[in-house]
Amino acid sequence: MIGFLAIGSTRAQESSSLSFTPSAYYTFNYMMTFPLGDFHDWVSQPGFYGFGMGGRYFVKKGLAVGWDVNWQRVTKEYDNQTFTIPDKGIAINATNYRFTWMVPFQAVVEYHLNPGKQVSPYIGLGIGGDYMEHHLMIQEYDIYQDKWDFSLTPEIGALVKFGMSGWGALIAANYKWTTNDITLYETKSSNLSMFNIKIGIAFVLR
């Protein structure tokens, strides 16, 4: 990512005549999620089901504010584990299916290093909350928990304009920390965190 930003910034200096300083831009992204820490203990497999959208509005030179709304899902199947259900008086040795889906809502502030260039690297921070549902499915039993949380998401990325067309691309990576926790069956975890990669298209306004 650092190498990409460095190369992009250099090329942008050479092609500034093909770009412009935007007043705002909107994005639609595909997202990949990699659970970390306690979240990885719950679902150890990356999630490739995710998308998001957002808007950014430049308020002063390279400073932009905006919003993000995403939908993400991580899931994995675990074989041959034994579960007891005390209120039913039974024990089940079975495959279980775990998944979490989440809908983050965040306000975002970004600083673009070269907003008027064709390639504009940026750093940003998202602040907001997530709605999460955690599911443990054992045969016909669906044990689940839903909860809202507070989250912080530092991000690094680049906005790449396609000349003067008003269209562009976005590539970014971020780390998200949340106050969400999981208390299902014998699973207890807190402060769920994850690493995300975003690749998308951008509509850039002059």
ZABA-756410 format. One record per residue: residue number from 0; residue in three letters; chain; x, y, z of N, C-alpha, C in turn. Coordinates in steps of 0.02 Angstrom, whole numbers. Atoms other than C-alpha are relative to their C-alpha. Example, Ala and Ser with C-alpha at 12.3 -4.5 7.8 and 13.67 -1.06 7.14 Angstrom:
# ZABA-756410
<0,Ala,A,<45,-59,0>,<615,-225,390>,<45,60,0>>;
<1,Ser,A,<-42,-59,-3>,<684,-53,357>,<-39,55,37>>;
# end
This chain:
# ZABA-756410
<0,Met,A,<42,-60,0>,<0,0,0>,<43,63,0>>;
<1,Ile,A,<-44,-58,-3>,<141,121,47>,<35,11,-67>>;
<2,Gly,A,<-33,-6,66>,<232,82,-116>,<-47,26,-53>>;
<3,Phe,A,<50,-23,48>,<72,107,-216>,<-12,75,7>>;
<4,Leu,A,<12,-72,-11>,<42,277,-137>,<59,42,-22>>;
<5,Ala,A,<-59,-38,19>,<221,333,-165>,<6,5,-76>>;
<6,Ile,A,<-3,-1,73>,<219,282,-349>,<-55,43,-29>>;
<7,Gly,A,<56,-39,25>,<47,357,-375>,<10,74,9>>;
<8,Ser,A,<-12,-71,-13>,<98,522,-297>,<50,28,-50>>;
<9,Thr,A,<-50,-22,49>,<250,533,-412>,<-30,8,-69>>;
<10,Arg,A,<32,-4,66>,<148,496,-568>,<-50,57,-4>>;
<11,Ala,A,<48,-55,-1>,<18,622,-514>,<33,67,-14>>;
<12,Gln,A,<-35,-62,13>,<148,759,-518>,<11,10,-75>>;
<13,Glu,A,<-14,-4,71>,<181,716,-700>,<-64,10,-42>>;
<14,Ser,A,<62,-2,40>,<-3,715,-752>,<-52,48,29>>;
<15,Ser,A,<47,-45,-33>,<-79,860,-655>,<-46,35,-49>>;
<16,Ser,A,<41,-34,49>,<-145,937,-815>,<-62,-41,-18>>;
<17,Leu,A,<57,44,16>,<-264,788,-831>,<-49,-4,58>>;
<18,Ser,A,<42,7,-58>,<-344,815,-661>,<-28,67,22>>;
<19,Phe,A,<32,-60,-25>,<-438,942,-555>,<-10,-9,75>>;
<20,Thr,A,<14,3,-71>,<-475,984,-374>,<-75,-11,10>>;
<21,Pro,A,<72,15,-7>,<-641,903,-325>,<-31,39,57>>;
<22,Ser,A,<37,-30,-56>,<-775,980,-216>,<-30,-55,44>>;
<23,Ala,A,<28,57,-36>,<-843,808,-165>,<10,-63,-42>>;
<24,Tyr,A,<2,62,38>,<-844,626,-214>,<-40,-53,38>>;
<25,Tyr,A,<40,54,-28>,<-952,472,-187>,<30,-66,-23>>;
<26,Thr,A,<-32,64,16>,<-893,291,-182>,<-49,-58,11>>;
<27,Phe,A,<32,65,-11>,<-962,115,-197>,<55,-52,-1>>;
<28,Asn,A,<-59,43,-9>,<-841,-18,-134>,<-18,-73,11>>;
<29,Tyr,A,<0,70,-20>,<-814,-204,-126>,<48,-5,59>>;
<30,Met,A,<-40,4,-61>,<-744,-253,45>,<17,-72,18>>;
<31,Met,A,<-23,64,-28>,<-642,-398,115>,<16,11,74>>;
<32,Thr,A,<-8,-7,-72>,<-639,-426,304>,<42,-56,28>>;
<33,Phe,A,<-44,49,-32>,<-503,-513,405>,<-6,8,76>>;
<34,Pro,A,<8,-5,-72>,<-553,-545,587>,<67,-5,37>>;
<35,Leu,A,<-61,-1,-40>,<-419,-511,719>,<-16,-16,73>>;
<36,Gly,A,<7,10,-72>,<-393,-560,901>,<-57,-47,18>>;
<37,Asp,A,<57,40,-22>,<-549,-625,989>,<-49,-14,-57>>;
<38,Phe,A,<44,9,57>,<-648,-602,829>,<24,-57,-43>>;
<39,His,A,<-30,54,39>,<-527,-719,740>,<-12,-67,35>>;
<40,Asp,A,<15,62,-37>,<-556,-848,879>,<-71,-23,-14>>;
<41,Trp,A,<70,16,14>,<-742,-840,840>,<-8,-25,-72>>;
<42,Val,A,<1,20,70>,<-726,-847,649>,<70,12,-27>>;
<43,Ser,A,<-71,-6,20>,<-549,-882,588>,<10,9,-75>>;
<44,Gln,A,<-4,-4,73>,<-589,-866,403>,<-16,71,-24>>;
<45,Pro,A,<16,-67,27>,<-583,-702,304>,<-69,1,-31>>;
<46,Gly,A,<65,-9,30>,<-748,-634,244>,<5,36,-67>>;
<47,Phe,A,<-3,-29,67>,<-768,-599,58>,<-69,25,-22>>;
<48,Tyr,A,<67,-25,16>,<-949,-541,69>,<-8,69,33>>;
<49,Gly,A,<7,-66,-28>,<-953,-354,92>,<-2,54,-54>>;
<50,Phe,A,<1,-58,44>,<-993,-190,9>,<-15,61,42>>;
<51,Gly,A,<13,-62,-37>,<-1006,-9,60>,<-7,58,-47>>;
<52,Met,A,<6,-62,38>,<-1045,166,2>,<16,58,47>>;
<53,Gly,A,<-17,-58,-41>,<-991,337,61>,<2,64,-40>>;
<54,Gly,A,<-6,-66,32>,<-980,522,24>,<51,42,38>>;
<55,Arg,A,<-49,-45,-29>,<-842,650,53>,<-10,70,-29>>;
<56,Tyr,A,<11,-69,20>,<-855,839,48>,<59,42,24>>;
<57,Phe,A,<-60,-38,-17>,<-702,951,42>,<-20,67,31>>;
<58,Val,A,<17,-61,-36>,<-712,1092,168>,<56,51,-1>>;
<59,Lys,A,<-57,-46,2>,<-536,1165,156>,<60,-36,-28>>;
<60,Lys,A,<-58,30,33>,<-396,1121,37>,<-6,-76,-1>>;
<61,Gly,A,<3,73,2>,<-361,935,70>,<-43,-31,54>>;
<62,Leu,A,<41,26,-54>,<-478,918,219>,<-71,-16,-24>>;
<63,Ala,A,<67,21,21>,<-638,820,186>,<-36,-34,59>>;
<64,Val,A,<42,34,-49>,<-781,761,296>,<-54,-38,-38>>;
<65,Gly,A,<51,38,35>,<-915,634,256>,<-28,-57,41>>;
<66,Trp,A,<34,56,-33>,<-998,468,296>,<14,-65,-37>>;
<67,Asp,A,<-5,68,28>,<-987,280,266>,<-56,-43,27>>;
<68,Val,A,<47,52,-21>,<-1119,143,271>,<21,-64,-35>>;
<69,Asn,A,<-25,62,28>,<-1063,-37,247>,<-43,-59,21>>;
<70,Trp,A,<29,64,-19>,<-1127,-215,252>,<55,-53,-8>>;
<71,Gln,A,<-54,50,2>,<-1005,-356,295>,<-23,-65,33>>;
<72,Arg,A,<17,65,-29>,<-1014,-541,336>,<62,-44,1>>;
<73,Val,A,<-53,51,-6>,<-888,-669,400>,<-33,-64,23>>;
<74,Thr,A,<32,64,-15>,<-928,-854,414>,<49,-57,-5>>;
<75,Lys,A,<-41,61,6>,<-850,-1025,441>,<-38,-59,30>>;
<76,Glu,A,<29,62,-24>,<-904,-1206,467>,<52,-38,40>>;
<77,Tyr,A,<-45,39,-43>,<-826,-1308,609>,<-28,-70,8>>;
<78,Asp,A,<23,70,0>,<-834,-1499,607>,<6,-33,69>>;
<79,Asn,A,<-4,48,-56>,<-869,-1626,745>,<18,32,68>>;
<80,Gln,A,<-7,-29,-67>,<-886,-1520,902>,<-61,-21,41>>;
<81,Thr,A,<53,23,-45>,<-989,-1571,1054>,<-29,58,38>>;
<82,Phe,A,<36,-53,-34>,<-1120,-1456,1127>,<-52,-31,46>>;
<83,Thr,A,<53,22,-46>,<-1231,-1482,1280>,<-52,55,5>>;
<84,Ile,A,<55,-47,-7>,<-1400,-1399,1295>,<-36,-17,65>>;
<85,Pro,A,<25,19,-66>,<-1442,-1402,1481>,<-75,-1,6>>;
<86,Asp,A,<73,-3,-9>,<-1624,-1350,1469>,<-36,-55,-39>>;
<87,Lys,A,<30,56,37>,<-1655,-1490,1343>,<25,-68,26>>;
<88,Gly,A,<-28,62,-27>,<-1548,-1618,1437>,<33,-44,-53>>;
<89,Ile,A,<-30,39,54>,<-1455,-1670,1279>,<69,27,-17>>;
<90,Ala,A,<-66,-20,27>,<-1281,-1666,1203>,<1,-17,-74>>;
<91,Ile,A,<-1,9,72>,<-1250,-1648,1018>,<72,3,-24>>;
<92,Asn,A,<-66,0,33>,<-1093,-1697,924>,<-13,13,-74>>;
<93,Ala,A,<21,-18,68>,<-1113,-1605,760>,<44,56,-28>>;
<94,Thr,A,<-29,-57,34>,<-1048,-1483,633>,<-37,63,22>>;
<95,Asn,A,<34,-63,-15>,<-1082,-1303,682>,<22,53,-49>>;
<96,Tyr,A,<-9,-52,50>,<-1096,-1152,573>,<-3,67,37>>;
<97,Arg,A,<-4,-64,-34>,<-1040,-983,641>,<3,57,-52>>;
<98,Phe,A,<-7,-58,44>,<-1066,-816,559>,<-19,64,38>>;
<99,Thr,A,<16,-67,-25>,<-1073,-631,599>,<-12,46,-59>>;
<100,Trp,A,<8,-53,50>,<-1148,-496,493>,<-7,67,36>>;
<101,Met,A,<-5,-65,-33>,<-1126,-312,530>,<-17,56,-49>>;
<102,Val,A,<17,-59,39>,<-1189,-144,469>,<30,61,36>>;
<103,Pro,A,<-31,-58,-32>,<-1070,-1,516>,<-28,65,-29>>;
<104,Phe,A,<19,-68,19>,<-1126,182,512>,<54,46,31>>;
<105,Gln,A,<-53,-41,-27>,<-983,307,529>,<4,68,-32>>;
<106,Ala,A,<-20,-65,26>,<-942,490,512>,<76,-3,-12>>;
<107,Val,A,<-69,7,21>,<-774,513,426>,<32,68,-11>>;
<108,Val,A,<-40,-58,16>,<-638,645,419>,<63,-25,-36>>;
<109,Glu,A,<-57,21,40>,<-498,632,289>,<44,60,-15>>;
<110,Tyr,A,<-45,-51,26>,<-344,729,238>,<34,-27,-62>>;
<111,His,A,<-29,20,64>,<-292,715,55>,<64,40,-11>>;
<112,Leu,A,<-66,-32,8>,<-108,751,20>,<4,41,-63>>;
<113,Asn,A,<-2,-36,65>,<-134,804,-162>,<-70,0,-30>>;
<114,Pro,A,<69,5,24>,<-320,837,-189>,<-9,21,-73>>;
<115,Gly,A,<8,-23,68>,<-292,922,-357>,<35,-44,-51>>;
<116,Lys,A,<-37,43,45>,<-185,782,-431>,<-42,-60,-22>>;
<117,Gln,A,<36,57,26>,<-236,630,-529>,<-5,-57,51>>;
<118,Val,A,<0,49,-55>,<-187,516,-384>,<8,38,65>>;
<119,Ser,A,<1,-38,-62>,<-229,583,-212>,<1,-48,60>>;
<120,Pro,A,<-3,41,-60>,<-165,481,-63>,<-33,36,59>>;
<121,Tyr,A,<32,-32,-57>,<-257,511,100>,<7,-43,62>>;
<122,Ile,A,<8,35,-63>,<-267,465,283>,<-67,22,29>>;
<123,Gly,A,<66,-18,-26>,<-433,460,374>,<-17,-36,64>>;
<124,Leu,A,<24,31,-61>,<-529,414,530>,<-76,-1,-1>>;
<125,Gly,A,<72,8,-5>,<-706,346,545>,<-20,-9,73>>;
<126,Ile,A,<25,5,-68>,<-805,364,707>,<-75,-11,-4>>;
<127,Gly,A,<72,13,2>,<-976,288,735>,<-19,-62,37>>;
<128,Gly,A,<24,61,-33>,<-1063,125,775>,<-16,-54,-50>>;
<129,Asp,A,<17,58,41>,<-1105,-47,709>,<-60,-36,31>>;
<130,Tyr,A,<49,50,-23>,<-1255,-161,720>,<28,-67,-21>>;
<131,Met,A,<-27,67,15>,<-1192,-341,732>,<-47,-54,24>>;
<132,Glu,A,<34,61,-21>,<-1277,-510,738>,<48,-58,-4>>;
<133,His,A,<-44,59,-3>,<-1178,-663,793>,<-44,-62,6>>;
<134,His,A,<41,60,2>,<-1252,-834,753>,<42,-63,8>>;
<135,Leu,A,<-28,67,-7>,<-1205,-1009,810>,<-55,-50,-16>>;
<136,Met,A,<52,45,23>,<-1305,-1138,714>,<24,-72,9>>;
<137,Ile,A,<-14,70,-13>,<-1305,-1318,777>,<-62,-40,-20>>;
<138,Gln,A,<58,34,29>,<-1419,-1427,672>,<-58,50,-6>>;
<139,Glu,A,<57,-46,8>,<-1592,-1346,692>,<1,56,51>>;
<140,Tyr,A,<-3,-51,-51>,<-1538,-1237,838>,<40,60,-26>>;
<141,Asp,A,<-34,-63,19>,<-1492,-1055,800>,<6,42,64>>;
<142,Ile,A,<-13,-40,-59>,<-1413,-972,952>,<32,65,-24>>;
<143,Tyr,A,<-26,-62,28>,<-1386,-788,916>,<-2,57,51>>;
<144,Gln,A,<-4,-60,-41>,<-1346,-620,992>,<6,60,-46>>;
<145,Asp,A,<-7,-61,39>,<-1369,-445,922>,<16,58,47>>;
<146,Lys,A,<-24,-55,-43>,<-1290,-286,986>,<24,58,-42>>;
<147,Trp,A,<-30,-60,28>,<-1247,-107,942>,<65,14,36>>;
<148,Asp,A,<-64,-16,-31>,<-1072,-41,975>,<25,68,-21>>;
<149,Phe,A,<-38,-59,21>,<-953,106,961>,<62,-25,-36>>;
<150,Ser,A,<-57,24,38>,<-813,92,833>,<44,58,-25>>;
<151,Leu,A,<-50,-46,28>,<-655,181,772>,<35,-35,-58>>;
<152,Thr,A,<-30,30,60>,<-580,153,599>,<52,46,-32>>;
<153,Pro,A,<-52,-36,37>,<-412,230,549>,<11,-33,-68>>;
<154,Glu,A,<-4,25,69>,<-386,214,361>,<54,37,-39>>;
<155,Ile,A,<-46,-29,48>,<-255,244,227>,<-21,-24,-69>>;
<156,Gly,A,<22,19,66>,<-295,246,42>,<18,52,-52>>;
<157,Ala,A,<-13,-46,55>,<-293,337,-124>,<-61,5,-45>>;
<158,Leu,A,<52,-14,50>,<-421,418,-239>,<35,11,-67>>;
<159,Val,A,<-31,-5,66>,<-373,395,-422>,<-51,25,-50>>;
<160,Lys,A,<47,-28,49>,<-460,507,-550>,<16,-25,-70>>;
<161,Phe,A,<-9,21,69>,<-486,447,-728>,<-2,62,-44>>;
<162,Gly,A,<-3,-60,40>,<-430,607,-812>,<-53,51,21>>;
<163,Met,A,<50,-52,-13>,<-567,740,-828>,<-71,-27,-3>>;
<164,Ser,A,<66,31,12>,<-711,616,-843>,<-48,8,59>>;
<165,Gly,A,<43,-1,-59>,<-777,636,-665>,<-5,-67,34>>;
<166,Trp,A,<0,66,-30>,<-752,451,-630>,<70,-16,26>>;
<167,Gly,A,<-64,19,-28>,<-615,369,-530>,<-4,-66,36>>;
<168,Ala,A,<-4,62,-38>,<-562,225,-420>,<24,15,70>>;
<169,Leu,A,<-22,-7,-69>,<-532,203,-235>,<30,-66,23>>;
<170,Ile,A,<-30,58,-31>,<-414,82,-149>,<21,21,70>>;
<171,Ala,A,<-15,-19,-69>,<-395,82,40>,<4,-61,45>>;
<172,Ala,A,<-4,51,-52>,<-355,-21,194>,<-11,34,67>>;
<173,Asn,A,<12,-29,-66>,<-413,7,371>,<-1,-53,55>>;
<174,Tyr,A,<5,42,-60>,<-411,-64,547>,<-60,26,39>>;
<175,Lys,A,<59,-21,-38>,<-576,-62,643>,<-1,-34,68>>;
<176,Trp,A,<8,23,-69>,<-592,-76,832>,<-70,17,22>>;
<177,Thr,A,<68,-11,-23>,<-763,-96,911>,<-6,-20,74>>;
<178,Thr,A,<16,21,-69>,<-838,-115,1085>,<-46,-61,0>>;
<179,Asn,A,<45,57,4>,<-942,-262,1023>,<31,-62,33>>;
<180,Asp,A,<-23,62,-31>,<-930,-429,1113>,<-45,-57,-20>>;
<181,Ile,A,<38,60,14>,<-989,-607,1091>,<-5,-42,63>>;
<182,Thr,A,<11,45,-56>,<-1066,-710,1231>,<-52,-51,-22>>;
<183,Leu,A,<43,53,26>,<-1137,-867,1151>,<27,-67,22>>;
<184,Tyr,A,<-20,66,-24>,<-1132,-1040,1228>,<62,8,44>>;
<185,Glu,A,<-62,-7,-40>,<-951,-1054,1292>,<47,52,-30>>;
<186,Thr,A,<-41,-51,31>,<-886,-913,1183>,<-8,67,36>>;
<187,Lys,A,<1,-65,-32>,<-840,-753,1272>,<58,41,-30>>;
<188,Ser,A,<-51,-43,30>,<-748,-613,1181>,<-23,72,5>>;
<189,Ser,A,<17,-71,-6>,<-741,-424,1185>,<45,41,-45>>;
<190,Asn,A,<-39,-48,40>,<-676,-273,1089>,<20,-31,-68>>;
<191,Leu,A,<-13,32,64>,<-693,-358,919>,<35,48,-48>>;
<192,Ser,A,<-37,-41,48>,<-572,-295,788>,<11,-37,-65>>;
<193,Met,A,<-8,30,66>,<-538,-325,605>,<42,45,-45>>;
<194,Phe,A,<-36,-36,53>,<-433,-275,454>,<-41,-4,-63>>;
<195,Asn,A,<42,-2,61>,<-527,-221,297>,<39,27,-59>>;
<196,Ile,A,<-26,-26,63>,<-477,-194,116>,<-58,22,-42>>;
<197,Lys,A,<54,-28,41>,<-585,-84,4>,<26,14,-71>>;
<198,Ile,A,<-15,-16,70>,<-583,-75,-186>,<-66,21,-32>>;
<199,Gly,A,<64,-22,27>,<-713,27,-276>,<6,53,-54>>;
<200,Ile,A,<4,-53,50>,<-769,158,-400>,<-21,64,35>>;
<201,Ala,A,<15,-65,-29>,<-788,343,-367>,<-31,46,-53>>;
<202,Phe,A,<28,-52,43>,<-896,480,-442>,<22,67,31>>;
<203,Val,A,<-34,-60,-27>,<-799,643,-422>,<-32,63,-28>>;
<204,Leu,A,<31,-63,19>,<-881,815,-424>,<52,56,2>>;
<205,Arg,A,<-47,-56,1>,<-785,972,-473>,<-24,57,45>>;
# end
